[in-house]
Amino acid sequence: MSTIAAGWISETIPIAGVAMPVARSGDGPPLLVLHHDIGTLDRLPFYDALARRFTVLVPSHPGYDGSQRPDWIRNVRDVAAVHQWLLGELAIARAPGTVSVVGLGFGGWIAAEMATLAPRAFRRIVLVGAMGLKPDRGEIADQALVSYIDYVRLGFADQRAFDRLYGADPTTGQLEHWDLNREMTFRIAWKPYMYNPALPHLLGGVAAPTLVVWGRDDRIVPLECGERFAKALPRARLEVVEGAGHFVEMEKPDALAQLVTDFVRQGEA
């Protein structure tokens, strides 16, 4: 293990022949956070806010953020199965129904697939701007048609938030990071692009209460998809965050952390 930031510890856990990096912080009920297709930053105020109330676990998806890229992973459901296995290896997350999950964008799709694989595995589920469902009217933004920078900028309602996090001109290292992540996304989510036609038929079996959160100004995944998730999941409700785009956790970290905390802590003894 090595310290990656104040209060955060990183470890690598072997799963299915893959060395999976997992960052951990905080104390309290376990909360799994699954990151976007652009990857994740080592430290976000949103993560720190959650770590004040939960034991937060942030794994890197296989093939993302410089992690090992196995040739056999070819779809998002494979990634979901790897994350389910990971939970079984973590002592704090082994008991069924004790772990809650927050899925951000692409990570929301993975979380939804995990829930359909094991419908009673999670205590509570939060999907934030999740991919995975095909919109009937709009479309999910195709990142193959724009540059790395333009795709990430598209996810912010306020471009000043992008500049604060990445700088007006992101570094070459950051661009390479986005490029490699995008390459992995194309491998596992290209045809069909960013959705699973089987998913809407499987969501009805998910037992956990679910909070679906969407940025009002999400230009990557239409709000329509949030409405579809809320309708397809038996115990779901939709919450719309004003003044936020796709990356709600980066634009409105305090608001999202409060929504997650209030929802996940409901019903605690």
N, C-alpha and C positions, 0 to 999 in steps of 0.2 A: 504493500500500500504506500501511497505517497500523497502528501497534502497538495491540493491544486489551488486552494484559496482558503482564506480564514474560515474555519468551521467546516470545511469540506474535505472529504477523504475519497481517494480514487482507488479502486481495486479492479483486477482483471479476473474474470471467471470463465473457465472453459465450458462451452455449451456446444454440443454437436460438432466438435472439432474446430470451433470458432472461439478465439479469445475475445470475450466481450468486456469492454470497459464499462464500469458502473461508478458513478459519483454518488456520494451519500452525505447527508447532513441532517441535523436536527434530532428531535426526540419526540416520541409519541406514536400514534397509530401509523402504520406503513402507508405511504402514498407513492405510487409509481407514476412518473411523469415521462411521457413519450414525445420526443421532439419532432420538429418540422422536417420537411424534405430538404431544406437548406442547411440542416444541421442545427447545432446549438452553440451558444457561447458558454465559456467555462463558468461564468458567473452572471446571473441576472437578478435584479431586485425581486422579480416574481418568485424565483426559486428560494431566495433568502426569506421572503415573507412567509412562504409555506413552511419552511424549516423551523419557524418559531412555534408551530403547532403540530407538526408531523415529522416522522422520519421519512425524508424525501429521498427517493431512489431515482436517479436519472441515468439510464443506460444509453449507450450509443447503439443505434441500429446497425446490424452487420453491414459493412461496406460504407458506412458514413463516418464523417469526422476523422478520417484516417484510420479507421478500424479495419480489421481483417475482412477481406471480401471473398466469401466462399463461392465457387463456381455453381454449386448446386442450388443456391437460392435464386428462384426465378419468378416469384410472385409475392404479393404482400401477405398472403396467408402463410407462406413459409416463414416470413419474418415474425408473424404473430405466434406461430408454434415455437419459435426459438425463444421469444420473450416469455411464453408460458413455462417453458422448461426452466428458464432463468429464475422465475419466481419460486419454482420448486427447490432450487438450490440455495435460496436465501432463507436462513432460519426465521427471520422476522416475518417472512411472507408465506410460510408454508401452510398455515391453517386456512382451509377454504373459507371464504366469506369475511376475511379480516382485512384484506388489502383493497384499497380504492385506487382508481386510475384516472389520470388526467391526460387526455390525448390532444395534442396541439396540431391542427392541420393534418398533414400526412400521418402524424402520430395518432390522431383521432381515428383515422381509418384503421390503423393497426390495432388500436384499442377495441374498436367495434368488432373486428375479426376475432380478436382474442375472446371477447365476450360470447360470440356465437360458437366458438370452439368449446368453451366451458361456461355454459349459461349461468351457473351459480357460483362462479369462482370469485367474483368481485363483490365487495360490500356496497360501493357506490361508484358510478361512472360519470366523468365529465368529458364531454366532447366539445372542443373549441374549434370552430371553423373546419370541421372534419371533411376530408375527401372520402371517397368510397361509394357514393351514390351518384348516379347520372341525373343531372338536372333535366327537367322536361322542357323548360323554356330557354334558360340561359345556357352557359357552358363554363366548364372549369378552364381557367386561363392556361394556355399551352406555352410552357416555358421554352419549348424548342423554337418558338417564333421570335423570341426577344433575347437580349443579352442577359448575362448573369445579374448585372447590376439592375437592369430595368425590371427583371422579374421580382427581385427582392423589394425594390422601391414600390412596385405595384401593390405590395402587401401592407403598405403604410398609408393611412389616411392623411397624416401630417408628415411631410418630408423632413421636417426638422427633427423628428424622432429618429428617422434613419440616419441623419447626419450625426446626431449625438452618439449613436451606437457604433456606427461603422466609419464615420468621417464622410465628408463630401466626396472624397475620392478614395475608395477602399484600397487597401494595400494589395500588392500582387499576391501575397500569401492568402489573403482572404478570397480573392478571385479564384485562385487555384482550388481552394477549399470548396467553394460553391460549384466549381466545374466538376470536381470528382463526385460530389454528392449528387449532382444532376445526372451524371453518367450512371450512377447506381439506380437512381429513380427510373431512368429510361429502361434499364434492364428489367425491372420488376413491375413497372406500372405503365407500360407504353401501349399495349394492345389488349383490352381497351384502355384508353388513357385515363388514369386516375379514378377508376371506379371498378367495382366487381358486380356484374349483373346478378349474381346469386345472393349478394348481401341483403337486399331488401326482403327477400323471402325467408331469411334466417334470423333477422332481428327480433321477430315476434317471440322467440324463445328465451330472450334475455330477461333474467329475473330481477336484476339489480335496478334500484331507482337511478335514473339518469338525468343529469342536467346538460342540456344542449345550449352552448353559448356561441353567439355570433357577433362579429363586429358589424355595425350598421352599414359601414362603407367597405365591406369586403369585396374587392375586385378580382380575387383569385378564385374563391368558391362562392357561388351565389347564395344569398340568404335562403332561397328556395330549398337548397339542400338541407339547411338546418330545420326548416319546416317539415321536410320529408323524414328526417331522423326522428324528430319529436313525435310524428304521427306513427312511425313504424315500430318504435320501441314502446312496450306496454306501459312502462312507468316513467315516462319522460315528460319534461317541460322545457320550453324554449325561453331563453333570456337573451335580449339583444343589448349590446353595449354601444352607446352612442359615442361618436367621435373616434371610432376605432376601425381599422381595416382588418386584414387577415391575421396579422401578428398582434393579437389583442394583448398577449402577455408582455410585449415590448412597448406598446403604446399606452396601455392602461393597466400596468402591473398591480397597482393597489386595488383597483376595482375588481379585477379578475381574481386576485388572491382572496379578497373578502367573499366573493361569490362562492369560490371553491371551498373555503373554510366553513362558511355557514352551512353549505349543503352537505359536505362530508361529515361534519360534526353533528348533524341532526340525528336524533335517536340514540345518541350515546348514553350509556348508563351513568 
